[in-house]
Amino acid sequence: MIRVVLPAHLKMHANVNGEVMLAVDGPATQKSLLDALETNYPVLRGAIREQGTLKRRPFVRFFACQRDLSHDEPDAPLPDAVASGAQPFLIVGALAGG
């Protein structure tokens, strides 16, 4: 099971508390993880990725194992610590302003 930490506004939107635990089909990648997240929580479709292109939405970032994974290819394998559930995959809403 992969652990996912959502930002507060997405937790509220999906009606979850704490971390989300997900099983993915096939290799553990950003794409397979986000597909599983949107399958289990359809209300999140379009909130993290654009619905048509499945590209990461602006102002959303992905982190794991003290690394920014936001610009990694969607089919790149997730770090082993994330795939094994030892470390969480963090979805973070970026802050902007002046």
For each residue, the residues with C-beta under 8 A, 3 or more apart:
1: 21 22 23 85
2: 21 22 23 24 28 33 36 78 82 83 85 89
3: 19 20 21 82 85 87 88 89
4: 19 20 21 22 33 37 88 89 90 91
5: 19 20 88 89 90 91
6: 10 11 14 16 20 91
7: 10 11 91 92 93
8: 11 12
9: 12 13 93
10: 6 7 13 14 44 47 48 91 93
11: 6 7 8 14 16 17
12: 8 9 15
13: 9 10 43 44 47
14: 6 10 11 20 41 43 44
15: 12
16: 6 11 20 41
17: 11
18:
19: 3 4 5 88
20: 3 4 5 6 14 16 37 40 41
21: 1 2 3 4 85
22: 1 2 4 33 36 37 40
23: 1 2 36
24: 2 27 28 29 32 33 35 36
25: 32 36
26: 32
27: 24 32 77
28: 2 24 32 33 77 78 82 83
29: 24 32 33 74 75 76 77 78
30: 33 34 62 69 72 73 74 75 76 78
31: 34 35 54 74 75
32: 24 25 26 27 28 29 35 36
33: 2 4 22 24 28 29 30 36 37 78 89
34: 30 31 37 38 48 49 54 74
35: 24 31 32 38 39
36: 2 22 23 24 25 32 33 39 40
37: 4 20 22 33 34 40 41 44 48
38: 34 35 41 42 44 45 48 49
39: 35 36 42
40: 20 22 36 37
41: 14 16 20 37 38 44
42: 38 39 45
43: 13 14 47
44: 10 13 14 37 38 41 47 48
45: 38 42 51
46: 49 50 51
47: 10 13 43 44 57
48: 10 34 37 38 44 56 57 60 91
49: 34 38 46 53 54 55 56 57
50: 46 53 54 55 57
51: 45 46 54
52:
53: 49 50
54: 31 34 49 50 51 74
55: 49 50
56: 48 49 60 62 70
57: 47 48 49 50 60
58:
59: 93 94 96
60: 48 56 57 70 91 92 93 94
61: 68 70 91 92 93 94
62: 30 56 68 69 70 72 89 90 91 92
63: 66 67 68 69 70 89 90 92
64: 67 69 78 79 81 82 87 88 89 90
65: 79 81 82 87
66: 63
67: 63 64 79
68: 61 62 63 71
69: 30 62 63 64 72 78 89
70: 56 60 61 62 63
71: 68
72: 30 62 69 76
73: 30 76
74: 29 30 31 34 54
75: 29 30 31
76: 29 30 72 73
77: 27 28 29 83
78: 2 28 29 30 33 64 69 82 83 89
79: 64 65 67 82 83 87
80: 83 84
81: 64 65 84 86 87
82: 2 3 28 64 65 78 79 85 86 87 88 89
83: 2 28 77 78 79 80
84: 80 81
85: 1 2 3 21 82
86: 81 82
87: 3 64 65 79 81 82
88: 3 4 5 19 64 82
89: 2 3 4 5 33 62 63 64 69 78 82
90: 4 5 62 63 64
91: 4 5 6 7 10 48 60 61 62
92: 7 60 61 62 63
93: 7 9 10 59 60 61
94: 59 60 61
95:
96: 59
97:
98:
